[in-house]
């Protein structure tokens, strides 16, 4: 095995977190679909697929490193929300928590002098910056819209959730 069993166990736990986040986003997407908010619904269905992709990326890493994948049981996602803000705040809190978990994995890999895992986790650190920023921006959009969620849905259709445009590509 290219990494320790302790790291494999921690990554297996992370796989569960990623699948849990995916299910939570599917539930939120379904909630917004039932409220006839197609942009918010689509955003969360896309987020759900991204989180599932993260879980699969971790699974591939465990297999490639010679470990055994053990996916833990996960709780059912929350599916009823009083407000859009509640659903999106839950999502932001979840992304912050996942960021802390990834940081914990990096810390564990450092203690184990596991540079292969540290290198693997770099992508996730960058991804979490984007995920937290995106969810924070979405929360701000929803808060500005107040009770007029159609306005927020239309804004998402036109602009999306990014607060800043991507910088121009560097020329070589």
N, C-alpha and C positions, 0 to 999 in steps of 0.2 A: 504494500500500500504506500502511496506517495505522501500521505499525511497521517496524522495520528487518529486513533479511534475517537478521541475526545473531540477533535475538529469535525470528524464525520458525524458524530452524534449531534453536535451543535448545528451543523448544516442540515441534517435531517429535521431537526426542530424548526429551522428556518423554512424548509419546504412546506411544513404545515402552516406557518404564518402566511406564506405567500398564497397558498390555496385558500386560506381563510379570507385574506384580503380580496382575492378574486371573487369568492362567493358573496362577500359583503358588497362589492361593486355591482355584481349582477343584481342583487336585491335592491340596491339604490336605483340602478337603471330601470328595473321593473317598476319601482315606485314612481319615478318620473314619467315613465310610459303611461301608467294608469292615470296620471294627472294631465295627460295630453301635452307634455313638454318634450318634444322630440329631440331637440338639441341637447338638453340636459341628459335625457335618456341615452342617446347615442354616445355622449361623452363618457358616461359611466360604464356602458357596455364595452367601449374601447378600453377603458382602464381595467376592466375585469380581464379582458384578453391579455393585456400587458402583464398583469400580475400572474396569470396562469403561465405566461411565457417565462417569467422570472423563476417560478417553481420548476419548470422544465429545464431551465438553464442550470439550476442547482442540482437537479437529478442527474443531468449529464455529467456534471463535474464529479459527483460522488462515484458514478460508474467509472468514469475515466481515471479517477484516482485509485480505483481498486477497492472501493468501499461497498457496503451493502446499503441500498436505499430502504429506509423504514419511514413510511409516511405516517405521522401521528394523527389520531382522531382530532377533529375540529368541531367547535360549537357551531350551531346554526347561526346564520347572520341575522342581524336586526332587520326587519322588513317594514315596520310601521314608523312613520315620522310625522310629528305634528307640523313641522315647517321644513321648507327646503334648507334653511340655514342649519337646522339640526342635522340633517343628512350630510351636508357638506362639511360641517364642523367635525362630525364623526370621522369623515374621510381624511380631513387634515390631521386630526389627532392620530389616526391610524398610520399615516405616512410618517409623521414625526416618530412614532413608536418603532416603525420598521427601520427608520434611519438609525435609531439607537441600537436596535438589534444588529444591524450590519456593522456598526461601529464596534459592538461587542465581539462579533466574529473576527474582525480585524485585530482587536486586542488579544483575543485568544490565539490567533495564528501567530502574532508577534511573540507571545510568550513561548510558543512552541518552535520558534525560528522556522516557521513554515512559509517560506517565501513564495512557493507556488500558489498557495491559497491566498496570500496577501495580494499577489498579482491578479488572481481571478476576481477578488472582491473589489478591485479598483473600479471596474465598470459599474458595479452596484452603487458605490459611493457617488459617482457622477450622476447616475440615474436618480438617486434619492434627492439630490439637490434640485433636479428638474421636477420631480414629483411633488415635493413639498412646496416649491415655488408656484407650480401650476395650481395646486389645490388652494393655496393661500390666495392667489389671484381670483379663483372662482368664488371663494367665500366673499371677497370684497365686491365682486360683481353682484352677487345675490343680495348682499347687504345694501348696496346702492339701489337696487331695483325695489327693495321693500316688498310690498304685497303684490306688485305687478311683475309676476314671474314670466309673463309673456315677453315683457321688455328684456329680461335677462336672456330668455331663450333666443330672441331675435338678435341680441347683441352677440351671443355665442355663434350664431350662424354667420354673422358678418365678420367678426374680429377673432373669435376664439378666446383662449384663456391667457395667452402670453402677454405679459406686461410690457415687454420690450421686443422689438424685432431682432432677429438673428444678426450678428455683426457680419459685414461683408467677408467673403472668403479671402484668405490671404493668397497673394500671388507669389509664385515661386520663381 
